[in-house]
């Protein structure tokens, strides 16, 4: 969820043009040709064919990308760029986990045949890959190596409610393309802690357990206690947070007075619907550094139901939080460019999108209107929206998320039959 800004070659930006896609240089692992990508969650290259993510690899709403925040000389700076791609099979996760076999572990023997379960011993599920991580550098707290990595989960049960969930990060070179494994026979892996929750309505206490309550997406999240990144991801009619053992979870958003139905409260209670990040600013030397501006973007609860946008459609809300004097100038810039203000959740900036009637084009600009609480109707911000039509008939969940670029932040939002990006440039 908390993401950072990628490094973009100036020559590529010039070639793409003023309103063109900003390309991010990522250096893959061994055997994978270096490439220029418009955005980490888009246009997965043909050279990398991992069936686990292929159907949705170029739909950014399912995935997440950021340059991780790390500490250097007692200051927060940007470290490696990492993209997490959610498995396109997350909706089948429970069925895949149910195939019991011997405990996942490092056998050191490729092609090991699992031993049959002995009556009375703990039952262990298959180890199922739920995401692919693609990074241009190591990130030791999560066991991420440069290049491709596979994120596995599995459980051990003693019967009844006594179930222990486990997670493991495996470099792709040791995972053979991220297959389902009865016992991963790999030489290198990192054990991670997993916290799995069937989320409840914060007002009624009722569990969210309908098929469409949890979007099958992945997000980067931020441990506020240890100041480290961790994974936030769908995991079978529940939400999972996966990090270094002992990690702390980010606080859950609380419903506002206007969130008066379970559906409205759902997009704040379940982390996959919304997105949060620390925004960036340029320091005095022209270097991008993290601020303490925590930005939240929440979708309209009915965004997934929208089939046409001939008139303005409410897509989501945005609010910024910061207590640092160093962020004053950066806050002014975000207000000037996007109408995103430091405000309370119940008085957010609002995003509206409409289709100018040319949506049959594969890629073209729609329109966005950005308004802030207390502003005049004549003082809103109008921005172009780049609509990207899906290459295949694949349902996009009604989620929103931040998109990081070298010059400024932008947003992704689900649009009918495609994806919409709003950016200043």
matplotlib code that plots the C-alpha trace (Angstrom):
import matplotlib.pyplot as plt

x = [0.0, 2.7, 4.6, 7.3, 8.5, 10.4, 13.5, 12.6, 15.0, 14.6, 15.1, 12.2, 10.0, 10.7, 9.9, 6.6, 5.5, 4.0, 0.9, 2.6, 3.1, 6.1, 8.4, 10.1, 13.5, 13.5, 16.5, 15.1, 16.9, 19.2, 17.9, 15.3, 16.1, 16.0, 13.0, 11.3, 7.8, 5.1, 4.2, 5.0, 1.5, 1.1, 2.4, 4.1, 6.7, 6.2, 9.7, 8.4, 5.7, 4.5, 1.0, 0.2, -0.2, -0.5, -4.2, -4.2, -0.6, -1.4, -4.4, -2.8, -5.8, -4.8, -1.2, 1.0, 4.3, 6.6, 10.1, 10.4, 11.2, 14.4, 16.6, 20.0, 22.1, 19.2, 17.0, 14.2, 15.1, 13.9, 15.4, 14.6, 11.7, 9.4, 6.2, 3.8, 1.5, -1.5, -2.1, -4.9, -6.1, -6.7, -10.5, -9.6, -7.3, -9.4, -9.8, -6.0, -5.1, -7.4, -5.2, -3.3, 0.2, 3.4, 4.5, 6.1, 9.8, 13.3, 13.8, 16.8, 15.5, 14.0, 10.8, 10.2, 7.1, 5.1, 4.6, 1.0, -0.5, -0.4, -3.7, -3.6, -0.9, -1.4, -2.9, -0.9, -2.3, -0.5, 1.8, 0.0, 1.7, -0.5, 1.8, 4.9, 7.3, 9.6, 12.3, 15.4, 17.2, 17.1, 14.8, 15.9, 13.0, 10.7, 13.4, 13.0, 15.9, 16.7, 14.5, 11.5, 10.2, 7.3, 5.1, 3.6, 1.0, -0.1, -1.8, -1.4, -4.6, -5.2, -8.9, -11.6, -10.5, -6.9, -5.3, -1.9, -1.1, 2.4, 4.0, 7.3, 9.1, 11.0, 13.3, 11.9, 15.2, 14.4, 10.7, 10.5, 7.8, 5.8, 3.9, 1.6, 3.8, 3.0, 6.4, 8.6, 11.9, 14.0, 17.4, 16.5, 13.5, 12.5, 9.7, 7.3, 4.5, 0.9, -2.1, -5.3, -8.6, -12.2, -13.1, -16.2, -18.4, -17.1, -20.6, -22.7, -19.9, -21.2, -18.5, -17.9, -18.0, -19.8, -18.0, -17.5, -16.6, -12.8, -11.2, -8.6, -5.7, -2.3, -1.0, 2.2, 1.6, 3.6, 4.5, 4.4, 6.2, 9.2, 9.0, 9.2, 7.1, 4.9, 2.3, -1.4, -3.4, -6.6, -6.5, -9.7, -12.8, -10.4, -7.7, -4.0, -1.1, 2.3, 5.6, 8.7, 8.0, 6.8, 5.6, 2.9, -0.2, -1.2, -4.3, -7.7, -9.7, -12.7, -16.2, -17.3, -20.8, -21.8, -20.7, -24.2, -24.4, -22.3, -21.3, -20.1, -18.2, -16.7, -14.4, -12.7, -12.8, -11.1, -7.7, -7.7, -10.3, -8.4, -4.8, -2.4, 1.1, 3.5, 3.9, 7.2, 8.8, 12.0, 14.6, 16.9, 19.3, 16.5, 16.4, 13.1, 12.6, 9.7, 7.5, 5.3, 2.2, 0.1, -2.3, -5.5, -7.6, -10.9, -13.2, -16.9, -18.6, -20.5, -17.7, -17.7, -21.3, -20.7, -21.1, -21.1, -19.9, -21.6, -22.0, -19.8, -19.4, -18.0, -14.9, -13.4, -12.3, -8.8, -7.5, -4.0, -2.5, 0.7, 2.0, 5.5, 6.3, 8.7, 5.7, 4.0, 5.3, 4.6, 1.0, 0.5, 1.7, -0.7, -3.5, -2.6, -2.2, -4.9, -7.1, -5.8, -5.8, -4.7, -8.2, -10.3, -11.7, -15.3, -14.3, -12.3, -11.3, -13.5, -12.7, -15.2, -14.7, -16.7, -16.5, -16.5, -18.1, -15.0, -14.4, -14.2, -10.6, -8.1, -6.3, -7.6, -8.2, -11.4, -12.0, -11.6, -12.9, -11.2, -12.9, -12.0, -14.3, -15.2, -14.2, -16.4, -17.9, -16.0, -12.7, -12.3, -9.5, -10.0, -7.5, -7.2, -7.8, -6.1, -8.5, -6.9, -9.3, -8.7, -7.2, -9.5, -12.9, -11.7, -13.7, -11.8, -12.7, -14.0, -10.8, -8.5, -4.8, -2.0, 0.3, 3.8, 5.8, 9.0, 7.4, 4.3, 1.8, -1.2, -4.1, -5.6, -9.3, -11.5, -13.5, -16.1, -14.2, -10.9, -8.6, -8.4, -5.3, -5.3, -2.0, -1.0, 1.5]
y = [0.0, 2.5, 3.0, 5.1, 6.7, 4.8, 6.0, 7.1, 7.8, 11.4, 10.3, 7.9, 10.6, 12.9, 10.2, 9.5, 13.1, 15.4, 13.3, 10.0, 7.0, 7.4, 4.5, 2.8, 1.1, -2.2, -4.6, -8.2, -11.3, -13.6, -14.8, -12.0, -9.2, -5.7, -3.8, -0.4, -0.6, 2.2, 1.2, -1.8, -3.1, -2.9, -4.5, -7.6, -8.5, -11.5, -12.7, -13.5, -16.1, -17.0, -18.5, -17.6, -14.0, -13.9, -13.3, -10.1, -9.0, -5.9, -4.8, -2.5, -2.6, -6.1, -5.3, -2.8, -1.2, 1.1, 2.0, 0.8, 3.3, 2.4, 4.1, 5.5, 7.7, 8.0, 9.4, 7.8, 7.4, 5.3, 1.9, -0.9, -0.8, -3.8, -4.8, -7.4, -9.2, -11.0, -14.5, -14.6, -17.8, -16.2, -16.9, -20.6, -20.5, -22.4, -25.3, -25.3, -25.3, -28.2, -30.8, -32.2, -33.5, -33.7, -30.5, -27.8, -27.7, -27.7, -31.3, -30.5, -33.1, -31.9, -33.7, -35.2, -37.4, -36.4, -39.0, -40.0, -38.6, -40.8, -41.0, -38.8, -36.4, -32.8, -32.2, -29.8, -28.2, -27.7, -24.7, -22.3, -19.4, -16.3, -13.6, -12.9, -10.2, -8.5, -6.3, -4.4, -5.0, -7.1, -6.4, -8.6, -8.1, -10.0, -12.3, -10.6, -11.2, -9.2, -10.4, -12.7, -14.2, -16.4, -15.8, -19.1, -19.7, -23.0, -24.1, -26.8, -28.0, -30.3, -30.3, -27.8, -24.2, -25.1, -24.0, -22.4, -20.3, -20.0, -18.0, -18.3, -16.1, -18.2, -16.8, -17.8, -19.5, -22.0, -22.2, -23.2, -20.7, -20.6, -23.9, -25.3, -27.6, -30.4, -29.7, -27.0, -28.6, -25.4, -24.4, -20.8, -19.4, -17.0, -17.9, -15.1, -14.5, -14.4, -12.8, -14.0, -12.3, -12.8, -9.1, -7.9, -4.9, -2.4, -1.3, -4.5, -7.1, -9.3, -11.1, -10.1, -13.4, -12.9, -13.8, -10.1, -8.8, -9.3, -8.0, -10.6, -8.1, -7.5, -4.4, -3.3, -2.1, -0.4, -1.6, 1.7, 0.2, -1.3, 1.0, -1.9, -3.0, -6.0, -7.7, -7.2, -9.7, -11.6, -15.1, -17.1, -15.1, -13.4, -10.8, -11.7, -9.6, -11.1, -9.8, -10.4, -12.3, -9.9, -7.3, -4.8, -4.2, -0.8, 0.6, -0.2, 2.8, 3.7, 4.3, 7.9, 9.3, 9.0, 5.3, 4.2, 0.7, -2.4, -1.9, 1.6, 0.5, -2.5, -0.4, 1.0, -2.2, -4.4, -3.1, -4.3, -1.8, 1.3, 2.4, 4.4, 5.7, 8.3, 11.0, 12.2, 15.6, 17.0, 18.1, 21.1, 19.0, 17.8, 14.3, 12.6, 11.9, 10.5, 13.0, 12.4, 13.1, 10.0, 9.9, 7.8, 7.0, 5.2, 4.0, 4.7, 1.6, 1.1, 1.7, -2.0, -1.6, 1.3, 0.2, 3.6, 7.1, 9.6, 12.0, 12.6, 9.5, 9.6, 7.3, 7.9, 10.1, 11.4, 12.9, 13.8, 13.7, 15.2, 16.8, 17.9, 21.5, 20.2, 19.1, 22.5, 23.3, 19.8, 20.0, 23.2, 21.6, 18.6, 21.0, 23.1, 20.2, 17.8, 19.5, 16.9, 18.6, 18.0, 17.3, 14.9, 11.7, 13.0, 16.1, 14.5, 15.7, 13.9, 12.3, 12.3, 10.7, 10.8, 9.3, 11.9, 9.3, 7.9, 4.8, 2.5, 3.7, 1.4, 4.2, 7.7, 10.5, 10.7, 13.5, 13.9, 16.5, 16.8, 18.8, 19.6, 20.3, 24.0, 24.9, 26.7, 24.7, 27.0, 26.3, 22.5, 20.9, 19.3, 16.7, 14.4, 10.7, 8.0, 5.2, 1.8, -0.7, -4.3, -6.6, -9.4, -9.6, -9.7, -8.2, -5.5, -5.1, -1.6, -0.6, 2.4, 2.8, 5.3, 5.3, 6.5, 8.4, 10.3, 13.8, 13.3, 10.9, 9.8, 7.4, 4.2, 3.5, 0.9, 2.1, 0.2, -2.4, -0.9, 1.1, 4.9, 6.8, 10.4, 12.3, 16.0, 15.5]
z = [0.0, 0.9, -2.3, -3.6, -6.9, -9.6, -11.5, -15.0, -17.8, -19.1, -22.7, -22.4, -20.9, -23.8, -26.3, -24.6, -24.7, -22.1, -21.5, -22.3, -19.9, -17.6, -17.9, -15.0, -15.4, -13.5, -13.5, -13.4, -12.0, -14.0, -17.3, -17.7, -20.1, -18.7, -19.7, -19.5, -18.0, -18.0, -14.4, -12.2, -12.3, -16.0, -19.2, -17.8, -20.5, -22.8, -21.9, -18.4, -18.6, -15.1, -15.5, -11.9, -12.8, -16.6, -17.0, -14.8, -15.0, -16.9, -14.8, -12.1, -9.7, -8.8, -7.9, -6.2, -6.7, -4.7, -3.8, -0.3, 2.5, 4.4, 6.9, 5.9, 8.2, 10.6, 7.8, 5.8, 2.1, -0.8, -1.2, -3.7, -6.1, -5.6, -7.4, -5.9, -8.4, -6.9, -8.2, -10.7, -8.9, -5.5, -5.8, -6.0, -3.0, -0.5, -3.0, -3.7, 0.0, 0.8, -0.8, 2.2, 2.1, 4.2, 5.9, 3.6, 4.3, 2.8, 1.8, -0.5, -3.0, -6.2, -7.2, -3.8, -3.5, -0.4, 2.2, 3.0, 6.1, 9.2, 11.1, 14.2, 13.0, 12.1, 8.7, 6.5, 3.4, 0.1, -0.1, -2.5, -4.2, -3.7, -5.2, -7.3, -6.1, -8.7, -7.2, -8.3, -5.0, -1.9, 1.0, 3.9, 6.3, 3.8, 2.3, -1.1, -3.4, -6.6, -9.4, -9.1, -5.8, -4.9, -1.8, -0.4, 2.3, 3.9, 7.1, 9.7, 11.5, 14.5, 13.8, 14.7, 15.1, 15.9, 12.7, 12.3, 9.2, 7.8, 5.0, 3.1, 0.6, -2.0, -4.7, -8.1, -9.1, -6.3, -7.1, -10.8, -11.7, -8.5, -8.6, -6.0, -3.8, -1.4, 0.2, -1.5, -2.3, -2.3, -1.1, -0.1, 1.6, 4.4, 6.9, 7.5, 10.0, 8.7, 10.4, 8.8, 9.7, 8.6, 8.8, 10.7, 10.2, 12.7, 13.6, 13.6, 14.3, 11.5, 9.4, 5.9, 4.1, 0.8, -2.4, -3.4, 0.1, -0.4, -3.6, -4.9, -4.8, -3.2, -1.5, 0.2, 3.7, 6.4, 9.9, 12.0, 15.0, 13.2, 10.2, 7.7, 4.7, 4.7, 2.4, 2.6, 0.5, -0.1, 1.2, 0.9, 2.1, 4.6, 4.6, 5.3, 6.4, 6.1, 7.4, 9.4, 12.6, 15.2, 12.8, 13.7, 11.5, 10.2, 11.9, 10.2, 8.9, 10.9, 9.4, 9.0, 9.9, 6.2, 6.1, 7.2, 5.5, 5.7, 2.0, 2.7, 5.8, 3.9, 1.7, 4.9, 7.0, 4.4, 3.4, -0.2, -1.3, -0.4, -0.5, 1.8, 1.3, 2.4, -0.3, -1.7, -2.1, -3.7, -1.2, -1.6, -3.8, -6.1, -4.6, -3.9, -0.2, 1.8, 3.7, 6.7, 4.6, 4.9, 2.0, 1.9, -1.1, -0.7, -3.5, -3.8, -2.4, -5.7, -8.1, -9.1, -10.3, -12.7, -16.4, -18.1, -17.2, -19.5, -16.5, -13.5, -11.4, -7.9, -7.9, -4.5, -1.6, -0.6, 2.6, 3.7, 7.2, 8.5, 11.7, 10.3, 9.6, 6.9, 4.9, 4.5, 1.0, -0.2, 1.1, -0.8, -4.0, -3.7, -3.0, -6.0, -8.4, -7.3, -4.7, -2.2, 1.2, 4.7, 6.2, 8.2, 6.7, 6.9, 4.8, 2.0, -1.4, -4.0, -7.3, -10.1, -13.6, -16.8, -20.3, -23.1, -25.4, -27.2, -25.1, -28.1, -28.5, -26.9, -25.1, -24.7, -22.3, -20.2, -17.8, -14.0, -11.6, -8.2, -5.5, -1.9, 1.0, 1.3, -2.2, -4.7, -7.5, -9.8, -8.1, -8.6, -10.5, -13.9, -15.1, -18.0, -17.4, -19.4, -20.0, -20.7, -22.2, -21.1, -23.6, -22.4, -20.8, -17.2, -14.3, -12.5, -8.8, -7.7, -6.0, -6.1, -5.5, -5.8, -8.8, -8.2, -10.9, -10.9, -11.1, -9.0, -7.6, -9.6, -9.0, -10.5, -10.4, -11.8, -14.8, -16.9, -19.0, -18.1, -15.9, -15.4, -14.5, -13.2, -13.1, -13.2, -16.1]

ax = plt.figure().add_subplot(projection="3d")
ax.plot(x, y, z, "-o")
ax.set_aspect("equal")
plt.show()
